[in-house]
Amino acid sequence: MAKSIFYHAGCPVCVSAEHDILNLIGSDNVEVVHVGENKNRIPEAEKAGVKSVPALLTPNGHVLHINFGASMADVKG
């Protein structure tokens, strides 16, 4: 199975969601991307359909937006 990608910006909402996602899915099945620290990954996330973080991109290309933390525009600064 391909990994899901969890995009987040490091805010408390994002960190809480990250812990829950890793507990539910398992750290071996999720790549965690902090877009605040890795801004070069923002275009990739937007191309996949991520509108806000935290968000989980599933292996089949679905984006699950989780508990609004920040828009991608906010993350870009």
C-alpha positions as CSV (number, residue, x, y, z in Angstrom):
1,M,0.0,0.0,0.0
2,A,1.2,3.5,-0.8
3,K,1.6,6.0,2.0
4,S,-0.9,8.7,2.8
5,I,0.6,12.2,3.1
6,F,-0.4,14.4,6.1
7,Y,0.2,18.1,5.4
8,H,0.3,20.5,8.4
9,A,1.6,23.8,9.5
10,G,2.7,23.1,13.0
11,C,-0.2,24.9,14.8
12,P,-1.8,23.2,17.8
13,V,-4.8,22.0,15.7
14,C,-2.3,20.5,13.2
15,V,-0.1,18.8,15.8
16,S,-3.1,17.3,17.6
17,A,-4.5,16.0,14.3
18,E,-1.0,14.6,13.4
19,H,-0.9,12.6,16.7
20,D,-4.4,11.2,16.0
21,I,-3.7,10.3,12.4
22,L,-0.5,8.5,13.3
23,N,-2.3,6.6,16.1
24,L,-5.1,5.6,13.7
25,I,-3.1,4.8,10.6
26,G,0.4,4.1,11.9
27,S,3.5,6.1,11.3
28,D,4.7,3.5,8.7
29,N,1.7,4.4,6.5
30,V,1.9,8.2,6.7
31,E,4.4,10.7,5.4
32,V,4.2,13.9,7.6
33,V,4.9,17.1,5.7
34,H,5.2,20.4,7.8
35,V,4.5,22.9,5.0
36,G,5.6,25.8,7.3
37,E,9.1,24.3,7.4
38,N,9.1,22.8,3.9
39,K,7.5,25.5,1.8
40,N,8.8,23.8,-1.3
41,R,6.1,21.2,-0.8
42,I,3.3,23.7,-0.9
43,P,2.8,23.6,-4.7
44,E,2.7,19.8,-4.5
45,A,0.0,20.0,-1.8
46,E,-2.0,22.5,-3.8
47,K,-1.8,20.5,-7.0
48,A,-3.2,17.5,-5.0
49,G,-6.2,19.6,-3.9
50,V,-5.1,20.7,-0.4
51,K,-7.0,23.9,0.4
52,S,-6.2,24.1,4.1
53,V,-4.2,22.3,6.7
54,P,-4.3,19.9,8.4
55,A,-5.1,17.6,5.5
56,L,-4.6,14.0,4.7
57,L,-3.9,13.0,1.1
58,T,-4.9,9.3,0.7
59,P,-3.0,6.9,-1.6
60,N,-5.9,7.1,-4.1
61,G,-5.7,10.9,-4.4
62,H,-8.5,12.0,-2.1
63,V,-7.9,15.0,0.2
64,L,-9.4,14.8,3.6
65,H,-9.4,18.3,5.2
66,I,-9.3,17.9,8.9
67,N,-10.5,20.5,11.5
68,F,-9.5,23.8,9.8
69,G,-6.2,25.1,11.1
70,A,-4.9,27.4,8.3
71,S,-5.5,28.1,4.7
72,M,-2.7,27.5,2.2
73,A,-2.6,31.2,1.5
74,D,-1.9,31.8,5.2
75,V,0.9,29.2,5.1
76,K,2.5,30.8,2.1
77,G,2.6,34.0,4.0
